[in-house]
Amino acid sequence: MAALVLGALAGCSDTSGGKADPTAGATHKAAAPVRLPVPDGFATETGWSTSASPEATDIEPGSSGFPLVAVAPKSGLVIQAAADGSRVRAFSLASGKAAWTFTPKALTGVRAGVFVQESKAGEKVVLARQGKTSGSGLSTSRRTTTIDVISANSASKATAAHHLDLAAPDDTATSFTATDSGILAGPMTDGVHEKAVEIDAATGAKRTVQKTSVTVSGCASGSCAVQTSPAFATSQGVVSAFQQQDGCDPWAEDGTPCTYGFQVGDAWTSTNVAPSGMHVGIPLAVTGPYLVAAWHTSDTQTDPPALSDTKKTILAVHDLSTGKIKAQVSCTSADALTLQPGSAQSSTRLSPNGDFLVSGQVGFDLATGRGHCFTSTASTKGIDLTAVADDGTAYGIVHVVDDTGATSLYGRLPIAQDGTDTPEHDSARVSLRSGTAKALPAASEVPLYVASDGHGVFRTRDVVAVYPAS
């Protein structure tokens, strides 16, 4: 079961009536539920809710951004951070009872994100902040990036098991790329870092990872020399992406195709597991014991890989340890969505029982190895999937393309930051067993997590609400 973060979906309802600090106050339980418009199957008259804050955006749309809500599924907790990073609270997912509160050392001008990661030592909550120190006394104020790691099963007044203070140069912006088993912090471009700090939440250890020259086998031209750039961290090591520059035809005409691919730590390389004829492999996300990748034939170097209607793309679920393909499906899209390392991390989820997986606009039945495309065609819109239940029922929002780079990036769930006035979104319910999709009533919110007992977690710009199954 994979831990996850829950971003606030763009266009969500404003039903809280205010923007109060969601972690303020000394109550021991969240409030009675705000009754959001949700799909059939959730009992909105019971459950619980709390006010929420809009999220900050990142200049790099492919990063993990600054989510303020996450779920620790094994611990049965909903985790919520204040927008200014001044407090983190954990609530029982089922009851809304406050489990613990963590108060970090104060910073000013903060952008904060909260993540949940799994380890052999249990689930860890990671509070990642960018801001400035106070500059009190003889100390001058300085920019900093801090990481606080809190055990999910902490006592009521939680303390950080590990605290890291990372240097933050004034001339670069730090992005976080977080999975359920690793986090990287550092400047980022097009889904990769030239140099980043990898943090081990279990031990608090950190190490620098950076672009590296390596030779990989299995390229279209045989072995090829490439430079690998860190994309995201996993339990099997850092996933690094590469693009062949020499010994191939960069214009994809009659010469040897150039190879795009990735390495998963020291475990495996994409060129050794690629589907036949596929020389382009993009690592999109990781969840639990699986890595999701996109595959297609070679593009010209001037064209970023895309899921389009001009060629079929294979979306595959790989065993994270070995690279073996567990499920796959071939899709096209009328929206021409850019495929970028890590771009589908925010929308990639496992069902609690591990039988089903959603990622971007595809869903997989892992028991049968089959997948279903919910991408756009000339007559239908694509669906960005947000959650999947143990029976294979999944939910999603209808994809809307605008003039921002974020909406053209495959697999990225939109967020609503403070001050936006986005229209209500359309949403849908789909079956990963049959591949059928059905539109939900107008303005319906969709869950971003469905627990094994049927509780659904909903996150709008102003509200976090949890409803039991009806």
N, C-alpha and C positions, 0 to 999 in steps of 0.2 A: 504494500500500500504506500503510495507516494505522497509526501507532504506537498503542499502547494500554497501559492499566494493568490489572493483574490483582488484583482484590480476593479476599480469602479467603472462600469460600462458607460460610454458616452450615450447621452440621450436618456438617461435613467430619470425616474420620477423624483421630484423634490417634495417629499411628504413630511419632513421632519419639522418644518417651520422655523429653522434657524441653523446657525453654524457654530453651535457651542462646542467647546473642547470635548470630544467624545470620551476622554479619559478622566474628565474632571469629576469631583465629588467623591464621597466616601461610601456610596451605597455598596451593598454586598451582593446585589443581584441586578441584572439588566432589567429594563422596564418591560411592562406589558407590550405585546407586539403592535407595531404599526402594521396596518393591513394593506400590504402592497397588492397590486393586481398580478397574480401569479397563475401558472397553469393548474388545471385540475390535478388533484392528488396530494395537495398540501393544505393543511388546516390552518388558515390564517387567523382564526379566532383564538388559537392557542399559540404557544411558543414564546418568543421573546425578541426584543429589538433594542438597539441603542443608536444614538446619533453618530454620524460619521463625518469625516472631513474630506474635501476634494484632494486629489493627489497632485504633486508636482510633476512636471514633465521633464524628460531628458532630451538634450539636443540630439542624441543619437537614438532614433526610433527603434533600433534593434536591441537596445539594452533591456535589462530587467526593470528599469525605471525606479519609482519610489512607491511601491504598494504599501498601504497602511493597514491592510487586513490579510491574515493568513490563517490556514487551518493546520492544526497538528492532529492528523487523523488517528494515530495510534493512541495518543493521549486523550483524545476526545475533547479538544479545546479549539476555541476560536480566539485568535491572537489579534489585538488591535493596538496600534501605535498612534500617539498624538501627532498631528501634522508637523509640529515643531520638534518632534523627537524627544519631548521632555518626560514622557511616560509611556510604558507599555503595560497593557493589562491582558490577562488571560481569563476567558469565560468558559464554563462548561458548555459544550456544544448543545447538549440535550436540555439543560435546565436554565442556562443563562447565569448561574451562580458564579460570582467572581472567584477565581482560583488563586491568582496572585497578581501582584503589581511590582513593576521594576522601574526605578527612577535613576537614570544615568547622570553623570556629571554634566552640568549645564554647558551648552554652547549657544551662540547667537547666529542668526541668519541661517537657520538649519533647513536642509532638505533631508528627509528621513525615509527609509524603507525598512520593512520587517519581512523576514523570510523564515521558513522552517526547514530544517535539514535533518536527514536521518543518519544515524551512525550506530555502530554496535553498542555504544553506551546509551542509546535512546535518542529521542528527538531533542533537537537543540533549536532554540529561537535565536535568530541573529538580527540585531538592530544595527543597521548601517546608516551612518549620518555623515553629511558634509556640512561644514559650518566654520565658525571662528571661535577661538578661545576668548575668554572675557578680557584678558589683558590687565588683570587687577594687580595691584602692588607694583613691583618693579618689572613684572613680565609684560612684554608687548603682546598685543593681539596678533594671532596668526591663523591662517587657514589650516584646516585639518580634516582628515577623514578618519572617523573612529568606527570600530567594530566592537560591539558587546555581545557576548554569547551567554545565553541564559538557558538552563535546563528546563525543559517543558514541564517536568514534575517538581518544580520548585515549591518552597513553602510560600505562605501568603505574602511575605515581604521578600521578594526575590533579589538575589545578588548575582552579579556577573561572574560566571566561572572563568571567563577570559575577557580581557580588555586589550584592544590593540589601537594604537595611535599611529596612523600612517601619514607620511609626509604628503603634503598637497601643494605642489608648486603653483605660483600665482598665474602662470601662463598656460596651464592645461586644465581641462575639466575631467574629473574622474567619473566613470560610469561603473555600475555594478552589473555583473552578469551572474545570476544565481540559478542553480538547479536545486533539486531536493537532496543533492549529495556533495555540493561544492559551491564555492563563490570566488569570483575574480573581481578585483578592483583596479581600475586604471583607465587611461584614455583609450577610446574605442572608435574605430571607423569601419563602417560596412560589416559590422558583426564580429570583428576580430580586434585583438589588442596587439600592438607592436611590443608592448611591455606591460606586465600587470603583476599584482601581488595575489598569489593563491593563498586562501585561508582555510585551514582545517578546523572546522567548528568543534570537533571532538576534543582536540588537544590544544587548540589555540595557536598552533604553529603556523608560521607564514614563510613563504618562499617566493622569490621572483621568477617568473616565467616570461619568456620573450621569443621573438622571431628567431628561428634557428634554421640553418642549412642542413638538409638531410638528403639521402638518396633512397628512393622508394622503388620497389619492384612492381611489376604488373601494369606499368603505364602502357599506353597504346604503342609507344616506341620501345618498349622493354623497360629496363631500369632508367629512371630519370632523376636528375638533381633538382630539388625544389627548396623553397623556403616555407616553413610551416609557421603559422601565426596562431597564438592561443585564442580560442573562441569561448569555451566554457569548461568548467571543471566537473568531474564525475567521480564516482567511487572507484573507477578503473583508471583514473588519471585524467590529465587535461586533454580535451579534444582540441586538436589544432588543424586548421584548414590550410590547404596549399593549392597553387595553380602553376602548372608547368609553363615555363617561358621559353625554353630552348629545345631544339631537336624535334619540333613539331610544326604543324601548319596553323598559325594563329588566326587565319581567316576561314578555317573550316571548309576549304575547297577540295582539292584532290590529294592533298598531302596527308601525313600522319596526324590524326586529331590530337589536340592538346588535352591533357588530363587535368581535371579539377578533382580534388579529393580531400581526405582528412585522415588523421591518425587518432586513435583512442589510447592515450598513454603509451605504454609498451605492449598493450594487449593485441591490437590488430590495426591494419591499415585498410582503407576503403577499397584500394585497387585489388585486394585479394578476395573481396566478397561482392564485388559489383555485379549486377545482373548483366547478362551477355550483351555486348555492344554498347554498354553505357559507360562513357568516359567522364561524365560529370556527376560527382556525388557531393551533396551539400548536407552537412549535419544540422538538422533543424531544431532538435530538442532531445531531452532525456527525461525519463520518468521511471522510478523504480529500477528494475533490471533491464530496461529497454532503451534503445536509442532510435529515434525516428530520423530517416534520411530521405532526401529527394534525389532521383536519378534520371538522367536523360542523356541523349547523344550530345556530342561536342558543339558548343557555341563558338562564335568568334570572340576574340578577347575584348572587343569593343562592346559586346552585349552582356549585361549581367544575366546569370541564369534566371529563368522565369517559368512559372506555370502558366501556359498560354494555350490558345486553340490551334497554334501552328504545328505543335508536336506533342506527343504524349509524354507525360512524366510519370515515372513509377514512384509512388510513395511507399516506403517499406519500414517495417518494424524489425530492428535487429536486436539480437541478444547482446547486451552491453559488454559481456565478458568475452564473447567469441566472435561476434560479428555475424553469426548465422541469422538468416532471414526467417522470422517467425510468421509474418503475414505481409501481404503486399497488395496494391491495387494500382491500376493505370488510370490517370485522370488528365483532363484538359480543363482550361478555364478561359472564358471570354474576357476576363478582367485583366489578363496579363500581369499576374502578381509576382513580384520579385522574390526569388528564393535566396535567403541569406543565412549564414551560420547563426543558429540560435533564434531565428525569427519567430518560430512557433512555440517557444518555451512557455509563454504566458497562457497558451491555449491547449497545452498538452496535459492530459489527465488519464489516470487509470481508474477504473471502477474499484470500489473498496475490495471486492473479491478477486481482483486481478484478471478477470475474464475478458474485459473490454477496454479499449483505449481510444481516445479521441485526440486529434492533433490538427489544428488549423481547420480545414474544411473536409477532412476525411475521418472515418471511424472504422475500427477494426474489431472483428470477433476473433480473439486470439486462439480460441479453442479450435476453430475451423480453418484459421489462416486466411480468412476472407476479409476484404475491405470494401468500403462503399464511399463513393465520391459525392460530396454535397457542394460541388463547385458550380459556377455559373455557366450557362449556355446562352444561345441567342434568345431564348425565350424564358429562362428561369434565372433567378438570382442565387448567388452563393450563400452558404450558411457558415458563419464562424462558430464552431462548436465550443461550448463552455463547460459542460459537465456531463458525466455518464453514470447511470445507476447500475446496480448489480444485475438487473434483468436486460441490460443492453439498451434501455431507453436513454437517449441523449437529448440535450437542449442546446440551442444556439441562437445567435442574433443574425439577422439578414445583413450581409455585407453591403456597405455603401461606399462607393469610391468618390472621393472629392479631390481637391487640388493639393492635398498634403501628402508628403512622402510616406507617412505612417499607414495610410489606407491602401497603398499599393504594395505593402510588404506582407508577404504570405504569413498567415498564422498569428499575427499580432492582434490581440484584442484591444479595441479602442478604450481610452479612459476619458473621463470628463474632469478637466482641471477647473480650478476656481475661476469664475468670471465667464465661463462659456455659456452659450445659450443654444444648445443643440436640439434638434427636433426629436420627438419620440421615435424610438426604433421599432422595427418589426422583428418578430421572433418566431421560432419554430421548434417543434418536437420531432425527433427522428428515431427510427429503429435501426440499431446496428445489426440486428438479425436479418431483417428483410430489406433494408436499404430505403425504406419509404420515409417521406417527410411530409409534415402537415403544419400549415401556418397556425399560429396561436392567435387568440383575440388581440385586437389592436392594443398597443401599449403594455402588453404583458411583460413582466420581468421574468428572467430565467435564472435558475440557480447556477452558482459557480462551484458548488460542491453538493453531492448527494451522498449522505452517509448510508452505511449498510442497513440501518434501521429505518431508513426513509426520510430522515430529517434533511431538509434542504436549506442551504445557506445562500442568502440573497444579499447583494451589495449594490446599492445605488450611490449616487454622489453624496447623499446626505444621511443614509440609513444603512445599517447592517441588521438584517432580520433573519431569524431561524424559525422555520415552521416544521412541525412533525408531519408524517404522512397522514392523510385523512382516510 
